[in-house]
Amino acid sequence: MAQTIRRSGTGVRRQTAAQGRAGQVRKARAHTTGLFDRMMTALPFTEDQWHRFFTVLILAVALAVVVVIARVSGGTTLAEQYFAQVAANAGFKVNQVQVRGTERLNEARVYEKALGREDLSMVLVDLEDLRSELLGLNWVADARVARQLPDTLVVDIVERQPHAVLRRADRMVLIDRTGTELEPVSAANVGDMLVISGEGAQGQVQALEDLLDAAPALRPQIRAAEWIGNRRWNLTFATDQVLALPEGEDRAPAALIGFAQSDGVHRLIGGEVVRFDMRNWPRVFLQVPDRADRELELQQGES
């Protein structure tokens, strides 16, 4: 009976060739692995940073998959909540807040706003909404909020600058150049700051600054400004002398310039006159204690 004989072994030549190919593969793998390791070492990133990068990458891919599935199935909100939970479980959850740029603002108020989101995944923190809340704080002129993964919110604050003191019937309040109230202040802490008063004066702060800019030499000597009848200013100097200015965007600066020029010649500030009435500019009425009021003509041309 005929039998079929099969060779159970591999020929010498074939075995040698196979071993050669295996050796080449091992060398190629070793070369590639070494090259990859050298490239990774050369890059300016730590192992921890690489770990974070790949974690974020994985989460991003997962988010993309979730979004695609959600759009197909119509369950977008549920998918977002699921992804947020996954991210939070992976450590992407608000645990820290870094506040920068504050000098006067109580940082606890920023933490209160930001850490109210500590139960949220970082991916669910609405940065614009948080910024809007921060802008509602008196001292905050501007704010920028950013995520610093995996668990930190970075808040950069631009503070409002105290510009003057607003005198109200029951208290005194620091205000900035826009008239925004910052915080109460005691009379003992007012110092050399300009004190503004009068009904409607809070909305005239910038207009007052424009007026005082017309005569900058007088500015350091002015301690108070009262908005009268919602139409004009009375200025009080450090000497307690009062200057009553006329109403009008053109007449008031002209009168103030005229007074500054006259003071340079006659040394009016610090003299015996307690009140300079310039409401009928260019006429100026001088009030001197125990004397009849007298008139001083300042020609319009001097202004």
Backbone torsions as a table, in degrees:
resi	resn	phi	psi	omega
1	MET	NA	132.0	-176.6
2	ALA	-74.2	143.1	177.4
3	GLN	-124.8	146.5	176.8
4	THR	-96.3	125.8	-178.2
5	ILE	-103.8	125.0	178.9
6	ARG	-112.3	141.6	179.4
7	ARG	-81.3	126.4	-177.2
8	SER	-89.9	-12.7	-177.4
9	GLY	-113.3	171.4	179.2
10	THR	-100.3	140.3	-179.5
11	GLY	-62.6	157.0	-177.2
12	VAL	-61.5	-44.8	-178.0
13	ARG	-64.0	-43.6	-178.8
14	ARG	-65.5	-39.9	179.5
15	GLN	-64.3	-40.0	179.2
16	THR	-64.7	-41.1	179.2
17	ALA	-63.3	-41.1	-179.6
18	ALA	-63.8	-42.4	178.9
19	GLN	-63.9	-36.0	178.6
20	GLY	-65.3	-42.0	179.0
21	ARG	-65.6	-40.2	179.1
22	ALA	-62.3	-39.1	178.5
23	GLY	-64.9	-40.2	178.4
24	GLN	-63.6	-40.8	179.2
25	VAL	-62.8	-42.7	-180.0
26	ARG	-64.0	-39.6	179.0
27	LYS	-65.9	-41.8	-179.8
28	ALA	-63.6	-41.9	178.9
29	ARG	-64.3	-42.4	-179.8
30	ALA	-63.9	-40.1	179.6
31	HIS	-65.8	-43.4	-179.4
32	THR	-65.0	-44.3	179.8
33	THR	-62.3	-43.1	178.5
34	GLY	-63.8	-41.6	178.4
35	LEU	-63.2	-42.8	179.5
36	PHE	-63.7	-42.5	179.0
37	ASP	-62.1	-41.4	179.8
38	ARG	-64.9	-39.5	179.0
39	MET	-64.7	-42.5	179.4
40	MET	-65.1	-38.4	179.5
41	THR	-67.5	-34.8	-177.7
42	ALA	-71.0	-26.8	-178.7
43	LEU	-71.5	145.2	-174.7
44	PRO	-82.2	53.0	179.7
45	PHE	-132.7	143.5	177.0
46	THR	-84.3	166.7	179.2
47	GLU	-61.2	-38.1	179.2
48	ASP	-64.4	-40.1	178.4
49	GLN	-65.3	-39.5	176.3
50	TRP	-63.6	-39.6	178.9
51	HIS	-61.0	-44.6	178.5
52	ARG	-63.3	-40.9	-179.4
53	PHE	-59.7	-48.0	-178.2
54	PHE	-69.5	-31.3	175.9
55	THR	-64.3	-45.4	177.4
56	VAL	-62.6	-40.7	179.8
57	LEU	-61.7	-43.4	179.7
58	ILE	-63.9	-42.6	178.6
59	LEU	-64.4	-37.5	179.0
60	ALA	-64.5	-42.2	177.3
61	VAL	-64.1	-41.8	178.9
62	ALA	-62.1	-41.0	178.1
63	LEU	-61.7	-43.1	179.9
64	ALA	-60.9	-42.0	179.2
65	VAL	-65.1	-43.6	-179.9
66	VAL	-61.5	-43.3	-179.2
67	VAL	-62.3	-44.0	180.0
68	VAL	-62.0	-46.3	-179.9
69	ILE	-63.9	-40.2	-178.8
70	ALA	-64.0	-41.0	179.6
71	ARG	-65.0	-37.2	179.5
72	VAL	-70.1	-41.7	-175.4
73	SER	-89.3	-16.8	-179.4
74	GLY	84.6	8.5	-178.9
75	GLY	-104.5	56.7	-174.0
76	THR	-62.9	-48.8	-176.2
77	THR	-62.4	-45.8	179.5
78	LEU	-61.9	-39.7	179.1
79	ALA	-65.3	-41.4	179.0
80	GLU	-62.9	-42.9	179.4
81	GLN	-64.3	-38.6	178.8
82	TYR	-64.5	-45.2	179.6
83	PHE	-64.2	-39.9	179.3
84	ALA	-61.6	-40.1	178.8
85	GLN	-65.9	-40.3	177.3
86	VAL	-61.7	-44.8	179.7
87	ALA	-63.2	-42.2	179.3
88	ALA	-62.9	-42.5	178.9
89	ASN	-64.8	-25.5	178.5
90	ALA	-84.2	2.0	178.0
91	GLY	102.9	-0.2	-179.7
92	PHE	-90.7	75.5	-176.1
93	LYS	-142.8	142.6	-175.8
94	VAL	-66.4	115.0	176.8
95	ASN	-123.5	-22.7	-176.4
96	GLN	-136.0	152.9	174.9
97	VAL	-134.2	125.0	175.0
98	GLN	-104.0	122.2	-179.2
99	VAL	-110.3	127.5	-178.6
100	ARG	-128.8	149.6	174.0
101	GLY	91.9	7.5	-177.6
102	THR	-97.8	139.3	173.4
103	GLU	-126.0	-46.3	-177.6
104	ARG	-104.2	-29.5	-178.4
105	LEU	-67.0	134.5	176.0
106	ASN	-71.2	112.0	-175.7
107	GLU	-62.7	-22.3	179.7
108	ALA	-60.4	-30.1	179.2
109	ARG	-70.6	-31.6	176.0
110	VAL	-71.0	-44.3	178.7
111	TYR	-60.2	-38.9	-179.7
112	GLU	-60.6	-41.7	179.4
113	LYS	-69.4	-43.9	-173.6
114	ALA	-78.5	-43.7	-176.5
115	LEU	-76.3	-6.1	171.7
116	GLY	-66.3	-10.5	179.2
117	ARG	-103.9	13.8	-175.0
118	GLU	-67.7	-18.1	178.0
119	ASP	-86.6	3.9	-178.4
120	LEU	-104.4	149.7	170.2
121	SER	-65.9	150.7	178.4
122	MET	-57.6	-31.8	-177.1
123	VAL	-73.3	-15.1	-180.0
124	LEU	-97.7	-6.4	179.7
125	VAL	-68.5	121.3	178.5
126	ASP	-86.0	100.9	-175.1
127	LEU	-63.8	-39.4	-179.4
128	GLU	-68.6	-37.4	178.3
129	ASP	-65.7	-42.4	177.5
130	LEU	-64.1	-40.9	177.9
131	ARG	-60.9	-41.4	179.5
132	SER	-62.8	-39.3	178.2
133	GLU	-65.1	-40.8	179.8
134	LEU	-65.9	-35.8	178.8
135	LEU	-66.3	-16.3	176.7
136	GLY	-79.2	-10.4	176.9
137	LEU	-77.7	138.4	-172.3
138	ASN	-54.2	-41.7	-173.1
139	TRP	-81.8	-9.4	-172.8
140	VAL	-90.9	114.7	175.0
141	ALA	-86.5	-36.5	177.9
142	ASP	-155.4	159.2	-179.2
143	ALA	-150.8	149.7	175.2
144	ARG	-132.6	131.2	-178.1
145	VAL	-122.2	133.1	-179.2
146	ALA	-140.2	153.5	174.6
147	ARG	-88.0	137.3	170.6
148	GLN	-122.0	96.1	-173.5
149	LEU	-64.5	145.4	14.6
150	PRO	-96.2	-16.6	-166.5
151	ASP	-141.0	19.0	-172.6
152	THR	-123.5	136.9	169.9
153	LEU	-103.6	129.8	178.9
154	VAL	-106.5	123.4	-176.5
155	VAL	-118.5	116.7	175.7
156	ASP	-102.8	123.9	-175.7
157	ILE	-110.7	135.1	168.5
158	VAL	-108.5	113.9	-175.2
159	GLU	-84.0	151.2	169.2
160	ARG	-73.3	149.8	-178.8
161	GLN	-104.1	129.6	176.4
162	PRO	-59.8	131.9	-175.3
163	HIS	-119.8	-37.1	-177.1
164	ALA	-158.0	178.6	177.4
165	VAL	-118.7	128.4	177.7
166	LEU	-95.3	123.3	178.6
167	ARG	-92.7	117.3	174.1
168	ARG	-104.8	175.2	-176.9
169	ALA	-63.5	-34.5	-174.3
170	ASP	-114.5	-3.3	-177.3
171	ARG	-165.7	170.4	174.0
172	MET	-119.5	139.7	-172.6
173	VAL	-133.2	136.0	172.5
174	LEU	-69.8	138.8	176.1
175	ILE	-133.9	158.4	175.2
176	ASP	-97.4	-170.5	-175.2
177	ARG	-67.2	-18.8	178.9
178	THR	-90.1	-5.2	-177.3
179	GLY	90.3	2.9	179.1
180	THR	-68.5	129.3	179.3
181	GLU	-74.1	134.0	-177.1
182	LEU	-104.4	-58.8	176.8
183	GLU	-166.5	156.1	178.0
184	PRO	-63.3	152.1	178.8
185	VAL	-141.0	144.2	178.8
186	SER	-83.0	157.0	179.6
187	ALA	-59.9	-31.2	-178.6
188	ALA	-68.9	-22.2	-176.9
189	ASN	-103.8	8.1	179.6
190	VAL	-68.4	-39.5	179.7
191	GLY	62.4	-133.4	-177.7
192	ASP	-94.9	11.2	-178.0
193	MET	-70.0	147.3	178.7
194	LEU	-68.2	132.2	178.8
195	VAL	-103.9	122.3	-177.4
196	ILE	-110.8	138.2	-179.6
197	SER	-145.9	175.1	179.5
198	GLY	105.1	145.4	-179.9
199	GLU	-62.7	126.3	-179.6
200	GLY	85.8	-0.1	-176.2
201	ALA	-66.0	-30.2	-177.3
202	GLN	-60.5	-30.7	179.3
203	GLY	-88.3	2.8	-177.1
204	GLN	-115.4	15.7	-174.7
205	VAL	-63.2	-47.7	-179.4
206	GLN	-67.0	-38.0	177.2
207	ALA	-62.4	-37.8	177.4
208	LEU	-64.4	-42.0	178.9
209	GLU	-62.7	-41.1	177.4
210	ASP	-61.9	-38.2	178.2
211	LEU	-64.9	-47.6	-177.5
212	LEU	-67.2	-25.8	177.3
213	ASP	-66.0	-18.3	179.3
214	ALA	-68.8	-26.6	-180.0
215	ALA	-136.4	73.4	-173.9
216	PRO	-61.2	-23.5	-179.7
217	ALA	-66.9	-26.4	-179.0
218	LEU	-84.5	-21.5	-170.8
219	ARG	-54.3	-45.6	-178.4
220	PRO	-65.4	-17.8	-176.4
221	GLN	-94.6	-7.0	-177.7
222	ILE	-90.6	126.4	-177.7
223	ARG	-108.4	-23.9	-177.9
224	ALA	-149.0	153.7	177.5
225	ALA	-141.0	125.1	-179.6
226	GLU	-114.4	126.2	178.9
227	TRP	-84.6	114.6	-172.3
228	ILE	-102.6	124.9	173.1
229	GLY	58.3	23.1	-179.1
230	ASN	56.4	33.4	-178.7
231	ARG	-146.8	-20.3	-176.7
232	ARG	-155.6	172.6	-175.9
233	TRP	-115.7	144.8	162.2
234	ASN	-109.5	125.7	179.2
235	LEU	-105.3	139.5	178.0
236	THR	-117.6	127.6	179.9
237	PHE	-85.7	169.2	178.5
238	ALA	-61.6	-19.9	178.2
239	THR	-84.0	1.9	-176.6
240	ASP	72.9	6.9	173.6
241	GLN	-76.0	144.8	-175.4
242	VAL	-112.6	136.2	176.4
243	LEU	-116.7	113.4	179.5
244	ALA	-93.6	113.4	-177.2
245	LEU	-92.7	155.8	176.9
246	PRO	-76.3	165.7	174.9
247	GLU	-85.8	159.1	179.1
248	GLY	114.9	135.8	-178.3
249	GLU	-66.2	-23.5	179.7
250	ASP	-98.2	-40.8	-175.1
251	ARG	-70.8	-38.6	-177.9
252	ALA	-63.5	-49.4	176.8
253	PRO	-62.2	-37.7	179.4
254	ALA	-63.2	-41.8	178.8
255	ALA	-66.2	-39.8	-179.4
256	LEU	-66.6	-39.6	176.7
257	ILE	-63.9	-42.9	178.3
258	GLY	-60.9	-40.9	178.2
259	PHE	-64.9	-41.9	179.8
260	ALA	-61.5	-41.1	179.0
261	GLN	-66.2	-40.9	179.3
262	SER	-68.1	-36.2	178.2
263	ASP	-65.3	-34.6	177.3
264	GLY	-64.2	-26.6	-178.5
265	VAL	-93.8	-45.2	-170.9
266	HIS	-104.3	-2.6	-178.8
267	ARG	54.1	57.8	-177.4
268	LEU	-69.6	-41.5	-179.6
269	ILE	-72.6	125.8	-177.6
270	GLY	96.1	-2.9	179.0
271	GLY	-87.3	-162.1	-174.8
272	GLU	-84.1	-12.3	-179.7
273	VAL	-74.1	131.8	-179.7
274	VAL	-99.5	-18.0	-179.3
275	ARG	-148.7	132.1	175.1
276	PHE	-111.2	112.8	-177.0
277	ASP	-100.0	107.2	-178.0
278	MET	-113.0	23.2	-177.7
279	ARG	-64.7	-26.4	177.8
280	ASN	-107.6	41.5	179.0
281	TRP	-48.9	134.7	16.8
282	PRO	-89.4	5.9	174.1
283	ARG	-77.2	141.7	178.3
284	VAL	-129.4	124.6	177.6
285	PHE	-102.5	128.3	-176.5
286	LEU	-104.4	128.4	178.1
287	GLN	-105.5	120.6	180.0
288	VAL	-120.0	131.0	-179.6
289	PRO	-54.9	136.7	176.5
290	ASP	63.2	19.7	176.2
291	ARG	-136.4	156.0	176.4
292	ALA	-70.1	143.4	178.2
293	ASP	-61.3	141.4	177.4
294	ARG	-127.6	159.5	-173.6
295	GLU	-106.7	138.3	176.3
296	LEU	-120.2	120.9	-179.8
297	GLU	-86.4	120.4	172.2
298	LEU	-112.3	116.5	-175.3
299	GLN	-67.8	143.7	179.3
300	GLN	-57.5	-32.7	-177.9
301	GLY	-64.8	-22.9	179.3
302	GLU	-72.6	-18.0	-177.7
303	SER	-93.3	NA	NA
